[in-house]
Amino acid sequence: MDSKPWFVYILRCADNTLYTGVAIDVNKRLDEHNGITKNGAKYTHSRRPVELVYQESVDSRSTACKREYVIRNLKKPEKESLILCRKE
């Protein structure tokens, strides 16, 4: 059975803060965070618009959640470095 990949993503909010999350459909989740559709996170609700600045594909929800935990615990300069490295 083929399963869809999970993604770990980072959003840059209007106030320049970074939000990290996981999803199967990152574009749908981005629309939710921006209020285009329902179910966005409380954190991003007051910090719209948000922009997708980083995403990485992993093989399972469990792996995505573990990676999300690691990224969330990075200091902001480390997250910025991760974002910059992925763009290159």
C-alpha positions in Angstrom: 0.0 0.0 0.0 1.4 3.4 -1.0 1.1 6.0 1.7 1.5 9.7 1.1 4.6 11.4 2.5 4.4 13.7 5.5 6.0 17.1 5.6 7.6 19.2 8.3 7.2 22.8 7.4 8.2 26.3 8.7 6.1 29.4 8.2 7.3 33.0 8.5 4.5 35.0 10.1 3.8 38.7 9.4 5.6 39.6 12.7 8.7 37.7 11.5 8.3 34.9 14.0 8.6 31.3 12.8 6.0 28.6 13.2 6.8 24.9 12.7 4.2 22.2 11.9 3.5 18.9 10.1 1.0 18.0 7.4 0.3 15.7 4.5 -0.9 18.5 2.3 1.2 21.6 3.0 -0.6 23.9 0.6 -4.0 23.1 2.2 -2.4 23.6 5.6 -1.0 27.0 4.5 -4.5 28.0 3.4 -5.8 27.1 6.8 -3.1 29.1 8.5 -3.9 32.1 6.3 -7.6 31.9 7.1 -8.6 31.0 3.5 -10.1 27.8 4.9 -10.9 26.8 8.5 -8.7 25.0 11.1 -5.6 27.2 11.2 -3.5 27.3 14.4 -4.2 29.8 17.1 -0.6 31.0 16.9 -0.8 32.0 13.3 -4.4 33.5 13.5 -3.1 36.8 14.8 0.1 36.8 12.8 -1.3 36.6 9.2 -0.3 36.5 6.5 2.1 33.6 6.8 4.5 32.4 4.2 5.9 29.0 3.6 9.7 29.2 3.9 10.8 25.6 4.5 9.5 22.1 4.0 11.0 18.6 4.1 9.4 15.3 3.2 9.5 12.3 5.6 8.1 8.8 5.4 5.6 8.8 8.3 3.7 10.9 10.8 5.8 9.6 13.6 9.0 10.7 11.8 7.4 14.1 11.0 6.5 14.7 14.6 9.9 13.8 15.9 11.5 16.1 13.3 9.0 18.9 14.2 10.1 18.5 17.9 13.8 18.9 17.0 13.1 22.0 14.8 10.8 23.7 17.3 13.6 23.4 19.9 16.2 25.1 17.7 17.0 28.7 18.4 15.8 31.2 15.8 19.2 31.7 14.2 19.5 27.9 13.8 16.1 27.8 12.1 17.1 30.7 9.8 20.2 28.8 8.9 18.1 25.7 8.1 15.8 27.8 5.9 18.7 29.4 4.1 20.5 26.0 3.5 17.4 24.5 2.0 17.0 27.4 -0.4 20.5 27.0 -1.8 
